[in-house]
Amino acid sequence: MGYYVRLLPRKKSIPNWKVQFISYKGSGKMAWDIRKDRWRALGFHPSMEIADSRARSRQLNAQLRLTRQEERVRAIQIAENEFRVKNDAVLPIEFVEEFELCFLKIREEGSKLSRTRRQKRLRVLWKAAQKMIRTLQIEPSEWFYHIHDIYDYFCTQELSLSYSLSILKFANLWGFFISRKLARPFLPVPVPKGYERQRIVEAFYQKVKGRRRPSLPLTPEHLANVSGKLNRANFNWLYLSVWLGLRPQEVDHLHNRALWSIETLSSGRKVLRVFQTKIVAIPPEDRWKPIPILYDEQEFALKIIADGNVRRPLQKTMRLHLGRGIDLYGGRKEFTDLMLSRRQTLENISVWMGHSTLARTWRSYKNKTAFQL
């Protein structure tokens, strides 16, 4: 949206240009001619050269962008103020700020990108917990007597079980914090089990719109079809996820030489070792997962890693070339069945993927309808 000066080469009189206002809102591009009686108010003059008029249009567009940015900032501030006013009854501002300082602090570990993602995730969960607390309007010291109201909230909102548990964790942190501040007793809301747990799961799976489904597998055949269409760095990223079974974050971290290594065994077999930054519950030395290089395609993957021409594709790029249903986990989803089709055992594949149990590999990454003869 902005002003545009259009040259009129066939016009003999001065000015041989006109001023238009172009908008891309609504159904598409729309343009209006600005009448000459409004030119002076905008800083245009009929005797101006076209280069000067275009310079003026750029100044006006810069002012428009600045105004729109200021309006967006004001709208965000107004929304945040309204949110705080609504929360103040059950979430006093001065205590909320102290709580955030204590529990939303990120340690200076990992890359700047990973810290930013963790911080954003914590903010989203805390915001969702505040929404639950504001909706229920129940004092934290009374939560234990209203457990079913809290579980009903998760069912009504059709939240996934894992997301509900994350929200509940933050809510219990707040309940403990504020109850201690006000010298009141507090019993944490227990994790839903049995029937209540099943109710939350069923409510989520009955939800149609907005539910994120697991990725479909990204097969070598898919890679062959998009080989000449995708940017080379994006193609390399997907290739590594398919033939090495890496998590998206692990593929990104291959730029960091400290997070992977290649070992050559006495038999001459190469083994790629990748540090699993996602896993934090075990000692660092146990977070390295081995991926033996067994096939020519994996040998080529090592060349890609050494070259470093790897970049994560945008999700809209994935949809454009691969269709809906395949996301950044598509290559990892395919890895189990790809290796099984090459006569590898599920036990080995589970280790290569970095899973602690076979059940995790079977439950989440094995295509239950695929079989090998």
C-alpha positions in Angstrom: 0.0 0.0 0.0 1.4 3.4 -0.9 1.9 6.1 -3.5 3.3 5.4 -7.0 4.3 7.8 -9.8 3.5 6.4 -13.2 5.2 7.7 -16.4 2.9 8.7 -19.3 5.3 8.5 -22.3 2.6 9.5 -24.9 1.6 12.6 -23.1 3.1 15.8 -24.6 2.2 18.3 -22.0 3.7 18.8 -18.6 3.6 16.9 -16.3 4.0 13.6 -18.3 3.3 11.5 -15.2 0.5 10.9 -12.7 0.3 10.0 -9.1 -1.6 6.9 -8.0 -2.4 5.3 -4.7 -2.1 1.5 -4.8 -3.6 -0.9 -2.2 -3.3 -4.7 -1.9 -5.9 -5.1 0.8 -9.0 -7.2 0.1 -9.3 -9.3 -3.0 -6.3 -8.0 -4.8 -4.4 -5.0 -6.2 -6.4 -1.8 -6.6 -5.1 1.6 -7.8 -6.6 5.1 -7.7 -5.4 8.2 -9.5 -4.8 11.2 -7.2 -6.5 14.3 -8.4 -4.2 17.3 -9.2 -5.9 19.5 -6.6 -4.5 17.2 -3.9 -1.0 17.2 -5.2 0.2 20.2 -3.3 -1.0 18.8 0.0 1.1 15.7 -0.7 4.2 17.6 -1.8 3.8 17.1 -5.5 4.0 19.9 -8.2 3.2 19.7 -11.9 6.6 21.3 -12.8 8.6 18.6 -10.9 10.7 16.2 -12.9 9.6 12.5 -12.7 12.7 11.6 -10.7 11.8 14.2 -8.0 8.2 13.1 -7.9 9.2 9.5 -7.4 11.6 10.6 -4.6 8.7 12.3 -3.0 6.5 9.2 -3.3 9.2 7.2 -1.6 9.2 9.7 1.3 5.4 9.5 1.6 5.6 5.6 1.6 8.2 5.7 4.3 5.9 7.9 6.4 3.0 5.5 5.8 5.1 2.5 6.9 6.2 4.3 10.1 2.6 5.2 10.8 1.3 1.7 10.3 4.1 0.3 12.5 3.2 2.8 15.3 -0.5 1.8 15.0 0.5 -1.9 15.3 2.6 -1.2 18.4 -0.3 0.8 20.0 -2.8 -2.0 19.2 -0.4 -4.5 20.9 0.0 -2.3 23.9 -3.8 -1.7 24.2 -4.4 -5.5 24.0 -1.8 -6.2 26.6 -3.2 -3.6 28.9 -6.7 -5.0 28.5 -5.3 -8.5 29.2 -3.6 -7.3 32.4 -6.8 -5.5 33.6 -8.8 -8.6 33.2 -6.2 -10.7 34.9 -5.6 -8.3 37.8 -8.4 -9.8 40.0 -6.8 -13.3 40.0 -3.4 -12.4 38.7 -2.1 -9.3 40.5 0.3 -7.5 38.2 3.1 -7.0 40.8 3.1 -10.7 41.6 2.9 -11.7 37.9 6.1 -9.7 37.2 7.9 -11.3 40.1 6.7 -14.8 39.0 7.9 -14.3 35.4 11.3 -13.1 36.7 11.6 -16.3 38.8 10.1 -19.0 36.5 10.4 -17.7 32.9 14.2 -17.1 33.1 16.2 -18.9 30.4 19.8 -20.0 31.3 22.6 -18.9 28.9 23.0 -22.4 27.4 22.8 -23.4 23.8 22.6 -21.2 20.7 20.8 -17.9 20.6 18.2 -19.4 18.4 17.5 -22.3 20.7 17.2 -19.9 23.7 14.8 -17.7 21.8 12.6 -20.7 20.9 12.6 -21.9 24.5 11.7 -18.4 25.8 8.9 -18.2 23.2 7.6 -21.6 24.2 7.6 -20.7 27.9 5.7 -17.4 27.2 3.1 -19.2 25.2 2.5 -21.8 28.0 2.3 -19.1 30.7 -0.1 -17.1 28.6 -2.3 -20.2 28.2 -2.1 -20.9 31.9 -3.2 -17.3 32.6 -6.2 -17.7 30.3 -7.2 -20.8 32.2 -6.9 -19.1 35.6 -8.8 -16.0 34.4 -11.6 -18.2 32.9 -12.1 -20.3 35.9 -11.9 -17.4 38.4 -11.1 -19.8 41.3 -8.6 -19.0 44.0 -5.5 -21.2 43.8 -6.0 -22.4 47.4 -9.4 -23.8 46.3 -8.1 -25.5 43.1 -7.8 -29.0 44.7 -11.6 -28.8 45.5 -12.3 -28.0 41.9 -10.1 -30.5 40.1 -12.9 -31.6 37.8 -13.6 -28.0 36.8 -10.0 -27.7 35.6 -10.2 -31.0 33.7 -13.5 -29.9 32.2 -11.7 -26.7 30.9 -9.2 -28.8 29.0 -12.0 -30.8 27.5 -14.0 -27.7 26.6 -11.0 -26.1 24.9 -10.2 -29.3 23.1 -6.6 -29.1 24.0 -4.2 -32.0 23.5 -3.1 -34.0 26.5 0.6 -32.9 26.3 -0.4 -29.2 26.0 -2.9 -29.6 28.8 -0.2 -31.1 31.1 2.2 -28.2 30.2 -0.4 -25.7 31.1 -1.2 -27.5 34.3 2.4 -27.4 35.3 2.6 -23.7 34.9 -0.7 -23.2 36.7 0.6 -25.3 39.7 3.8 -23.2 39.7 1.7 -20.0 39.9 -0.6 -21.5 42.6 2.4 -22.5 44.8 3.9 -19.0 44.2 0.9 -16.9 45.0 -0.3 -19.1 47.9 3.1 -18.7 49.5 3.0 -15.0 49.0 -0.5 -14.7 50.6 0.3 -17.2 53.4 -2.4 -19.6 52.2 -2.3 -23.4 51.9 -1.9 -24.9 48.4 -2.3 -28.4 47.1 -1.2 -28.9 43.4 -3.8 -30.2 40.9 -2.7 -33.8 40.1 -2.1 -34.9 36.6 -5.3 -36.4 35.1 -5.4 -40.2 35.1 -7.7 -42.9 34.0 -11.2 -41.7 32.9 -10.3 -38.0 33.1 -7.2 -38.5 31.0 -9.2 -40.4 28.4 -11.8 -37.6 28.3 -9.2 -35.0 27.4 -7.7 -37.2 24.7 -11.1 -38.0 23.1 -12.1 -34.3 23.2 -9.0 -33.4 21.4 -9.4 -36.0 18.7 -13.0 -35.0 18.1 -11.7 -31.6 17.2 -11.4 -31.2 13.4 -10.3 -27.6 12.7 -6.9 -26.5 13.9 -5.6 -29.9 15.1 -2.0 -30.5 14.0 -1.6 -34.0 12.7 1.6 -36.0 12.6 3.6 -35.5 9.4 3.3 -37.9 6.5 6.5 -39.7 5.6 8.9 -38.0 3.2 10.2 -40.8 1.0 13.2 -41.0 -1.4 10.7 -40.9 -4.2 9.5 -37.5 -3.0 13.1 -36.3 -3.0 13.6 -37.5 -6.6 10.5 -35.6 -7.7 11.6 -32.3 -6.2 15.3 -32.7 -7.0 15.4 -30.0 -9.7 12.7 -27.8 -8.2 13.9 -27.1 -4.7 16.7 -24.7 -3.8 19.8 -26.9 -3.4 20.4 -26.0 0.3 16.8 -26.9 1.1 17.0 -30.1 -0.8 20.2 -31.1 1.1 18.4 -30.4 4.4 15.5 -32.8 3.5 18.0 -35.4 2.1 19.8 -35.5 5.5 16.5 -35.9 7.4 15.5 -38.8 5.2 18.7 -40.8 5.1 20.0 -40.1 8.6 16.7 -39.9 10.5 17.7 -36.7 12.2 15.4 -34.3 14.1 14.9 -30.9 12.4 17.0 -29.2 15.1 19.7 -31.7 14.7 19.9 -31.1 11.0 20.2 -27.3 11.8 23.0 -28.0 14.3 25.2 -29.8 11.7 26.6 -26.3 11.0 28.2 -26.5 14.4 31.2 -28.8 14.2 31.1 -29.4 18.0 27.8 -31.2 17.8 28.8 -34.0 15.4 31.7 -36.2 14.6 32.7 -39.0 12.3 34.3 -42.1 13.6 36.0 -44.9 11.6 35.8 -48.4 13.1 38.5 -51.0 12.7 36.4 -52.7 10.0 36.5 -49.5 8.0 32.9 -48.7 8.6 32.1 -45.0 9.3 29.8 -43.9 12.1 28.3 -40.5 12.3 27.8 -39.4 15.9 25.3 -36.6 16.6 24.8 -34.7 19.9 21.1 -34.7 20.9 20.4 -31.2 22.2 16.8 -32.0 22.8 17.6 -34.6 25.5 18.6 -33.1 28.9 17.7 -35.8 31.4 20.9 -37.8 30.9 24.6 -36.8 31.2 26.1 -35.1 28.1 28.4 -38.0 27.3 25.3 -40.2 26.9 23.5 -37.8 24.5 25.7 -38.8 21.5 23.7 -41.1 19.2 25.5 -43.3 16.6 24.4 -43.6 13.0 26.4 -46.1 11.0 27.0 -45.2 7.3 25.7 -48.3 5.6 24.6 -47.2 2.1 25.8 -45.0 -0.7 23.0 -42.5 0.0 24.4 -42.1 3.5 27.9 -41.6 2.1 26.5 -38.8 0.0 24.9 -37.4 3.1 28.4 -37.1 4.7 29.6 -35.1 1.7 26.6 -32.8 2.2 27.5 -32.3 5.8 31.2 -31.6 5.0 30.1 -29.1 2.3 27.8 -27.2 4.7 25.3 -26.1 2.0 22.3 -26.9 4.2 19.3 -24.7 5.1 16.0 -25.5 6.6 13.1 -25.0 4.1 10.1 -22.8 4.9 6.9 -24.7 5.6 5.2 -22.9 2.7 8.0 -24.2 0.4 7.3 -27.7 1.7 3.6 -27.3 0.9 4.3 -25.8 -2.6 6.5 -28.7 -3.7 5.3 -31.6 -1.5 1.7 -30.8 -0.8 0.0 -30.6 2.5 0.6 -33.2 5.2 4.4 -33.4 5.0 6.3 -31.2 7.4 9.9 -30.9 8.7 9.6 -34.3 10.5 8.6 -36.1 7.3 12.1 -37.4 6.7 12.4 -38.7 10.2 9.0 -40.3 9.9 10.2 -42.2 6.8 13.5 -43.3 8.3 12.2 -46.3 10.3 10.3 -47.9 7.4 13.2 -47.1 5.0 15.7 -48.9 7.2 13.3 -51.8 7.8 12.9 -52.2 4.0 16.6 -52.7 3.9 16.5 -55.5 6.4 17.7 -53.5 9.5 16.3 -54.5 12.9 14.0 -52.2 14.8 16.4 -52.4 17.8 19.2 -50.9 15.8 16.9 -48.3 14.2 15.7 -47.2 17.6 19.3 -46.6 18.7 20.1 -44.7 15.5 17.1 -42.4 16.1 18.2 -41.7 19.6 15.1 -43.3 21.3 15.3 -44.7 24.8 12.8 -47.4 24.2 11.6 -49.6 21.2 8.0 -48.6 22.1 8.8 -45.0 21.2 10.0 -45.9 17.8 7.2 -48.4 17.1 4.4 -46.1 18.4 5.4 -42.8 16.7 7.6 -43.6 13.7 6.5 -47.0 12.3 3.9 -46.9 9.6 1.4 -49.6 10.9 0.1 -50.3 7.4 3.6 -50.8 5.8 5.2 -54.3 5.7 8.3 -55.9 4.2 8.4 -59.3 2.4 
